[in-house]
């Protein structure tokens, strides 16, 4: 899967991430590959536990080992350099400088004992070699750019003195102050109301365009990424089940899981219409999964035709549109290539 004509900034190849637990080996990410172009916004969607955050944290080297282990053969190439093979010293240089992350809960991510201005300035001291005076001046400007009122005064405040929306703006300022190549936003608006959510996402998009950075937007809500992402990856049970340009995916979702997610978006329903829920629970990720992992919950396609054994191939069925080629999950899709209905 490619991100189009622009230069490839990040290439993830055959990423497999496991956790050794007392209950057994949990295979959290199962052979995921994708590319991200410079300046592109990539949306990654799926239910909680689908592997979205684990995948991105593994790329950044943020998962403790043990219990986490990245299988041999996994690669994450940032401008050609493999992050998964890099020593910790090199990763510390890359994190916060070339890659930044915006976490979903700013209250637990910000240091409650440290003034906000110093937290935004610190990456500049560490990664850009600035003096604290220069860094604080730049941090104040960045807080102003992300919409913090009276930034000179708020520099001296602590995180608990900010609202949820303002704390998230501080997190965006921290992520962007070093002008990184890539920003990973891990459900950055989960705890915010709808109005503030839109303000924060609009702000992130505006600053992204100014800096020319690429963004990975992780969320469980297709309604969010359809407006902000260029391409969308849909994850289920640690694997990609569908990947396509955003407009293409929203207009022609092929996999039953994607279609089920779309049926749960309030904005796509008439007022008063009942929202449909996906029945059951995701599969247990301990050990190998045989056949189609979505089969027990497939009420949108035809579960009787789902693959029961072996691995379901991930194939390009339409130009730029990749999907798990399971007959039961493709059943009922509006537009399919000729002959796909009977694929096995």
N, C-alpha and C positions, 0 to 999 in steps of 0.2 A: 504493500500500500504506500503510495506516495502522496505528498502534500501539494502537488501541483508543480508550477513552473519555477517557484522561488527556490533559493538555495536551501538545502536540507541542513537544519541546525542540529536536530536531535534524531538519532536513529536507534530505536530499541529493537533488538533481535532475539527472539526465542527466550524471552525472560521467564524464568521459573523461580518462584520464591516459596520456600517451605518453612514451617515452624515445628520444631520438635517439642511436643507437649506430653504430659503424663498419659493423656488419652490416646496418643498416637501421633503420627506425622500428618500435619495439616498442610495440604497443598493449596496455598492461598492464591497464587498466580500461576497459571498453567499455559506456558508457551505463547506469550503475547509478543507480537511484533507490530511496530507502526513507525511512521516518520512524521516529523514536525518541521515545517518550513519556517525560515526566519520571518518574523513579523506576523505569523499566523496565529489564530486562536483555535485551539483544539478542545472540544468539549468531550468529557468522559462521563457517561451516565450509567446508572445501575442502582439497584437496591443496596441498602447497608449490608456489608459483608461480601460484596461482589468482587472485591480486590482492587478497587480504584485507588484508594489512599495508599495501601501497601505497595502497589506497583510504583507509584511516584516516590514514596519514601525510600524504596529500595534503590531507585535510580540515583537519589541524592546521598545514599549511604547513611540514612538516619535510623535504620533498624538495628537493634542490638544483636550481636552474634556471640554466643547462643542467646536465645533459642532460634533466631532467624538464620536461614542459610539460603544463599543464592546458588542455584545449581550451575555446574560447569557448562559452558556453552552459551550462557546468557551474556548479552552485550548491551551496553548503553553508550552510544558514541555521541559525544557533544563536540561538534566541529572536528570529528575524526578521532578524538581522544576517548578511550574506553573508561568511563567512570567506575565501572564495576571491578576493573583491574587496577585502579589507581590506589596508591598508598593513602593512609589517613591524612598525612600532611598535605598532600595535593588536594584531597577532598575538602579540607578546611579552607584552603585557598579559593576553591571554586564556589563553595557554599557561601552565599551572601555577596559574592562578587560577580560571578557569571550566572549563577542560578539563585533565585530567591523564592521563598515560600510564604504564602499567606495562609495561616491556619484558621479553622472554622470558629474557634473560641478565643477571641483576643484577650479575654480576662485571664485565662490560664496560660497564655503565651507571653503576655507582657509581665515584666518583673514588677511586683507590687511595691517593692522597696526603692525603686529607681525612678527618677523623674523622667517624664515622657521625652523631653528634649534630649536627654543624655542617651536614651535608648535608640532614638532615631540617629543620633550623631555617632554612636559607637561603631557601626559598620564602616563608616568613613575613616575613622581612626585606625581600625584593624586592617581594612582592605585597601585603602587609598593612601595611607601614611600621612593623613592630615593631622595638624595639631587640634587639640580640643576646641580652641577658639574658632578655628576655621570650620571645623566639623559642626559646631553648634550653629554657626551662621548659616551653613548650607542646610542643616536640619530645619531651621526656622523657615527658610524659603520653601522647603519641601512640604512642611506642614501647611503653609499658606496655599500651595498648589493643590493640595488634596481637600481644601475647603474647611480647614480648622480656623475658626474666627479668632482674631487677636493672637496670632501664633507666638508673638514675643512673650505674651503673658502666659499662655498655655504651655509653653516650653517648661515652665517650672512646676507644673501640676503633676499629680500622680495618676495612674490609670483609673483608680476608683472614683476620681473626680470627673470622669468622662462618661457620657452615655454609651450604649452599645454601638450605635452607628458611628459615633466619634472615635471610639476605640478601634473600630475596624478601619477607619480612615488613617489612624496612626499606624496600624499594621501595614497598610498599603504604602504609606510614606517610608516605613522602614524597609520594605521590600524593594522600593524603586529608587531610593536615595543613591545607591551605588551604580545606577544605570545598568542593570543586568541584561544579559541576552535573553534569558528565559525566566518567566515568573510562573510558579505553580500555585494556583488558588484553590485550596482544598475546602470546598463548600463554604466560601467566605461570607455568605449571607444567611446561613441556616437560622441563626437566632434573631434575625431582624424582621421587622414588619415589612409588608409589601412595598410601601412607599420608600422607606430607607433602603430596602434591598435594591430597588431600581437606581436610586441615587448612587449607591456604592458601585454597582456594576457599570453604570454610565461613566463614573469617575475612572474606574480601572481601564475601561476602553479608551477614554480620552488620553490618559497618561501613556497607555501602551502605544497609541498612534504617535504621540510626541517623541517617544523614545525609540520607536521601531522594535520593541521587544516582542518576543513570542510569548503566548500565554497558554497554559493548560488549565482549563476550568473544570474542576471536579464537582459533580452534583448528582443528586438523585432525581432531579426535576428536568425533564425534557423541555418544559415550558420556558425554563431559564436559558438553556443553551441555544434554543432555536433562534433567538434574537441576537446572541452575542458571538456564537462560534461559526467559523468557516467550515469546519468538518466536525463530525460527531462519531465517537466510538461508543458502542453499547456493550457493557460487560455483564456477564452472568456467571456465577459460580467460578470465578477466577479466570474466565476465558472471554475473548471477544466473540460476540455472536453476530454483530453487524457493524459496518463502518462505511460511511458515505459522506459526501458534501452535505452540509446542513439542510439546504433547500431540498435536495434530492431525498434525503432521509425522511423529512417531514411530509413530503408529497407522496412518496412511495415506500413506506416501511415494509420490508419483506418478511423479517423474522417474527414469529408469533409473540416473542417476548417484547420486542420493540412495539408492536401493535398494542399489546396489553398495557405497556407503560403509557402510550399515547391516550388510551381510553381513560386514564386516571388524571389527565390534565384538565382542570376546571375550565380554562380559557377556550378549549376546543369543544365544549358542550354548551347547549342552550341553557338559559337560566331555568332551574327547576328540574333538569334532567339528572337522573341517578348516575353517580360516578361508579365505575366498575372497579372492583378490587381483584388482584391476582390471588387465587386461592392457594392455600398451603404455604409451605416454607421452602426456602432454598435448600439444596441437598447438603448433606454432610460432606465436608471437604477432606475428611480423612481418607487416605487411600485413593485408588484410581476410580474414575467415573466411567461407567460403561455406556456407550451409546449417547443418546440425546439427554443432557442433564435437565432440560426443561420439560421433558415428557410428562412427569407426574402433575404438572401445573398447567399444561397446555389446554386451555379451553377456547382459545382464539383460532387455532388451526385445527389439526386432526391428530390427536394423540395416538390413535390406533396405527398411524402410518409413521410414527417417529422411529428413528434408528434405535435399536435395542442393544446392539453389541458393537464393539470397536470404536474407532474415533470418527467423529463427523467432520469432514473436510471444510476448511474455510476458503471459499472460492469467490472470484469476481464474476458475479452473474450479470451485472450491467456495468457499463463503463464507469470505473471509479467507485462502484458499489459492491462491497464485499459482504458475504453473509455465510453463516453455517448452513451447509447444504443438506438439511434434514427435510425429507418430504413432508413430514407431519407439521413441522414448524413453518414451512413455506405454503402449506395448503391454505387457500382462501386469500392470499395476497392479491391485490388489485392488478398488478402488472408483473408478469414474469416472462423471462425469455422462453422462446418456443422449446418445448421438450423438458423444461425444468420441473414441471409438475410431477413427473415420474422419476425424478433423480433419486439415487440411493446413496 
